[in-house]
Amino acid sequence: MNLPDKYIAKMKGLLKDEYEEYIESFNEERLHGLRVNNLKIDTEEFGKIAPFHLDKIHWISNGYYYAKEDLPSKHPYYYAGLYYLQEPSAMTPAELFGIEPYDKVLDLCAAPGGKSTELGAKLKGTGVLVSNDISASRAKSLLKNIELAGISNSIVLSETPEKLSNYFPEYFDKILIDAPCSGEGMFRKDNSMIKNWSEESVEYYSDIQNGILPFAAEMLKPGGYMMYSTCTFSPSENEKTISKFLDEHEDFELANLPDFDGFDRGKTEWSSSDKYDLSKTVRLWPHKIKGEGHFVALLYKKESETTKIFKKYKMDTREKEYSVFVDFEKEYLNVKFDRSRLQVINEKLYYMPKEIPVLKGLRLLRTGLYMGDIKKNRFEPSQAFACSLTREQFKNIVNLDIMYDNVIRYLKGETLQVEGAKGWNLVCTQNYPLGFAKKANNLLKNKYYPGWRYM
Ligand SMILES: C[S@@+](CC[C@H](N)C(=O)[O-])C[C@H]1O[C@@H](n2cnc3c(N)ncnc32)[C@H](O)[C@@H]1O
């Protein structure tokens, strides 16, 4: 491991007696983590059906370590959205945040969606999840992961925090800032992070973090919580960022995070003042826990009267614009969608979250669930819609046995010759939805989204 001399000197200074243990942790194999998507399947049930070598991650209720040779990204259950592959320590912020159904949640630096997909699962289809990333290309993978996970109540954006703050004043109950950082905690997992490291890069990221936090604060309701996390060790990006923020925001205070075996705490002596008890924050070290490096802080915005109002989004779609969907619903669905949330935009039908602000002028990748396309005489359901459904919600099912190659053939976009009712079918494996197909004559026409095909 070729660590920069200046980095070694800095870590020796921070860790003192513990430095040798830290360095030895680089000789250990990196760990592989998988987080079960509880929107689709219960954690214990997944443990029973998954053909992987699983070991529970002790501080993550739905997290498992898997063996490298399991290749879970190649398994059809991955395509059914049953889990997300994520480094174990990176699961910590969403696990500790205390998201509750009906919360309005913002994930400000969200791509590619490791934490957003869990925040969405914890909302259980209620409230609203706004997932944003400043990088338009990274926001595209974020959208895919949100759709694959079956999260239906989300807005996906690619904006600056400053611009967002004009649209969502004191709107959110909870905001996660998983900040861009110098990535020191990922050195063992990703060698390229080492090459990009310099003392200047630490200062560069610290400036960005200090720039993001005040805008996040403006979007949080009084009485709401803001979580700040990084995957780096440097105090300038962790304790010092938090103490600087608290110096400038007297309406905020640090909230305590729980303790688990192997957790270390943040250090007040590593911040720029002794005014705040940084031991309420959490530090994860690769020599103390089976995971990489992470820092997590929880901030509480004190209660006060909110004076901020946001301009409400008004639905402006009349039933006749989506009448083809109503026919589709009668013929194929066992659920009825709330008419007041259906919105047609450019011949696409969306199921919108409730009580959202006007979004005009923002770089939007998705508002709500993209259900499908309104064609002249018919409705064409989308891949995202298939991912949001359970087997019970659709009338015609083609259930492919996981043991046979028809599952992979379907995911590759091939036409199958299998039994099925005429018209639209929800294709599942072991009753977990994968996508749509349309039965005509004796063939099952494959409607799996071409951009997501199995490679
Ligand atoms: C640590 S990564 C986020 C990882 C993500 N939360 C996950 O769990 O998959 C930080 C992200 O912040 C984004 N970013 C950088 N500067 C930003 C800014 N000023 N506003 C919003 N996002 C920003 C980057 O594009 C990057 O995707």
The ligand as an SDF file (V2000), in Angstrom:
LIG
                    3D

 27 29  0  0  0  0  0  0  0  0999 V2000
  -20.2310   10.4630   -1.0990 C   0  0  0  0  0  0  0  0  0  0  0  0
  -20.9820   10.7280   -2.6160 S   0  0  0  0  0  0  0  0  0  0  0  0
  -22.6550   10.2710   -2.2960 C   0  0  0  0  0  0  0  0  0  0  0  0
  -22.9120    8.8090   -2.1690 C   0  0  0  0  0  0  0  0  0  0  0  0
  -24.3860    8.4990   -1.9840 C   0  0  0  0  0  0  0  0  0  0  0  0
  -24.9540    9.2040   -0.8630 N   0  0  0  0  0  0  0  0  0  0  0  0
  -24.6370    7.0050   -1.8180 C   0  0  0  0  0  0  0  0  0  0  0  0
  -24.8080    6.5570   -0.6850 O   0  0  0  0  0  0  0  0  0  0  0  0
  -24.6920    6.2920   -2.8310 O   0  0  0  0  0  0  0  0  0  0  0  0
  -21.0950   12.4460   -2.7310 C   0  0  0  0  0  0  0  0  0  0  0  0
  -21.9180   12.9600   -3.8940 C   0  0  0  0  0  0  0  0  0  0  0  0
  -22.0300   14.3830   -3.7400 O   0  0  0  0  0  0  0  0  0  0  0  0
  -22.1680   14.9440   -5.0310 C   0  0  0  0  0  0  0  0  0  0  0  0
  -21.8820   16.3770   -4.8780 N   0  0  0  0  0  0  0  0  0  0  0  0
  -20.7090   17.0250   -4.9240 C   0  0  0  0  0  0  0  0  0  0  0  0
  -20.8780   18.3470   -4.6930 N   0  0  0  0  0  0  0  0  0  0  0  0
  -22.1970   18.5370   -4.4890 C   0  0  0  0  0  0  0  0  0  0  0  0
  -23.0090   19.6820   -4.2120 C   0  0  0  0  0  0  0  0  0  0  0  0
  -22.4740   20.8780   -4.0840 N   0  0  0  0  0  0  0  0  0  0  0  0
  -24.3380   19.4920   -4.0930 N   0  0  0  0  0  0  0  0  0  0  0  0
  -24.8980   18.2590   -4.2130 C   0  0  0  0  0  0  0  0  0  0  0  0
  -24.1810   17.1410   -4.4670 N   0  0  0  0  0  0  0  0  0  0  0  0
  -22.8520   17.2830   -4.6020 C   0  0  0  0  0  0  0  0  0  0  0  0
  -21.2090   14.1390   -5.8800 C   0  0  0  0  0  0  0  0  0  0  0  0
  -21.5650   14.1880   -7.2400 O   0  0  0  0  0  0  0  0  0  0  0  0
  -21.3250   12.7410   -5.2730 C   0  0  0  0  0  0  0  0  0  0  0  0
  -22.2170   11.9410   -6.0270 O   0  0  0  0  0  0  0  0  0  0  0  0
  1  2  1  0
  2  3  1  0
  2 10  1  0
  3  4  1  0
  4  5  1  0
  5  6  1  0
  5  7  1  0
  7  8  2  0
  7  9  1  0
 10 11  1  0
 11 12  1  0
 11 26  1  0
 12 13  1  0
 13 14  1  0
 13 24  1  0
 14 15  1  0
 14 23  1  0
 15 16  2  0
 16 17  1  0
 17 18  1  0
 17 23  2  0
 18 19  1  0
 18 20  2  0
 20 21  1  0
 21 22  2  0
 22 23  1  0
 24 25  1  0
 24 26  1  0
 26 27  1  0
M  CHG  2   2   1   9  -1
M  END
$$$$
